[in-house]
Amino acid sequence: MTLDDLRVFAVVCRTGSLSAAARDLACTQSAVSQHVKRLEREIGLSLLERRPRGVVPTPAGRRLHSAVTDGLGCIDHALRQLEELAHADGGSVRVTTGATTVRHFMAAAVVDFRRRFPQASLEFQTEPSSRGCFDALAAGSVDLAWVTLGPSIRSAEQHPVVELPWALAVTARDPLAGRAFIEPADLQDARLIGLPENSTSRSQLSSWLAESGIRPVFDTSVTDWDTAILLAELGLGHAVVPTLPDWSGPGHPDLRLIPVPALPPLAAGWAVRRWDALSPLARAFAEGVAHHCRKRPATP
């Protein structure tokens, strides 16, 4: 059994397919299969169950995958720290987040970081959901994950940075555009633009509306809040969205963001494996983002 065997097995579990794992690892499907077979011979148990559309871990495979994810993550993290010690300020910080987060929350911090650490590099890895960010963090492929905060995750610490009030995004021509605020009851049977059902923010929004007995219809699905707001601005629907500062102000005369004060704000921030184990560079970047978020004026 080798570390390569374990790494390949972890990728197979993450992708759910031998062929997809081979693409990720830039090798042949046969090579991936050989790594898995070597593990199964060593352990004496079947680790994967073949299905028509891929593979899933067996009970033994799930147990091994959990241990491998934690163990390899710790090894990779330690190797990264040793690399940074060897290269002083010339290391790198790897961040995973959604497609539009850098624009809304990190732009000023990126500029500051580059000025403070000109020899260091920033690597951004885009994931379509907070779940994907947590998986990348657990696998040790990133140092920091910017996520919508939710229930506790065993393999990660969550550190809140900002709270985002909810608003209803509509075009300025919409009959609701003149309202001072929106009540949850106003959304009953509304047809909304929303993120995919498996996203943390969509799940929290649906749960909070359900507590008020409201069950809107999400008939348009997009991958990020910016797209939802843009479609609402164009008059193609309504969207309940977190209030993002870049969409407020005179730059968007055809957009109205009407507060929904009855909904709890959406919390966003950092997820890390262990805050006290972050490298100095990663901690500096994380704290820089938090500092600039705190400097922003409160959203009305």
Secondary structure as GFF3:
##gff-version 3
##sequence-region A 1 300
A	DSSP	alpha_helix	3	15	.	.	.	ID=ss1
A	DSSP	alpha_helix	18	25	.	.	.	ID=ss2
A	DSSP	alpha_helix	29	43	.	.	.	ID=ss3
A	DSSP	beta_strand	48	51	.	.	.	ID=ss4
A	DSSP	beta_strand	54	57	.	.	.	ID=ss5
A	DSSP	alpha_helix	59	87	.	.	.	ID=ss6
A	DSSP	three_ten_helix	88	90	.	.	.	ID=ss7
A	DSSP	beta_strand	92	97	.	.	.	ID=ss8
A	DSSP	alpha_helix	101	101	.	.	.	ID=ss9
A	DSSP	pi_helix	102	106	.	.	.	ID=ss10
A	DSSP	alpha_helix	107	116	.	.	.	ID=ss11
A	DSSP	beta_strand	121	126	.	.	.	ID=ss12
A	DSSP	alpha_helix	130	138	.	.	.	ID=ss13
A	DSSP	beta_strand	144	148	.	.	.	ID=ss14
A	DSSP	beta_strand	157	164	.	.	.	ID=ss15
A	DSSP	beta_strand	166	171	.	.	.	ID=ss16
A	DSSP	three_ten_helix	175	178	.	.	.	ID=ss17
A	DSSP	three_ten_helix	184	187	.	.	.	ID=ss18
A	DSSP	beta_strand	191	194	.	.	.	ID=ss19
A	DSSP	alpha_helix	200	211	.	.	.	ID=ss20
A	DSSP	beta_strand	217	221	.	.	.	ID=ss21
A	DSSP	alpha_helix	225	233	.	.	.	ID=ss22
A	DSSP	beta_strand	239	242	.	.	.	ID=ss23
A	DSSP	three_ten_helix	245	247	.	.	.	ID=ss24
A	DSSP	beta_strand	255	259	.	.	.	ID=ss25
A	DSSP	beta_strand	266	272	.	.	.	ID=ss26
A	DSSP	three_ten_helix	275	277	.	.	.	ID=ss27
A	DSSP	alpha_helix	280	295	.	.	.	ID=ss28
###
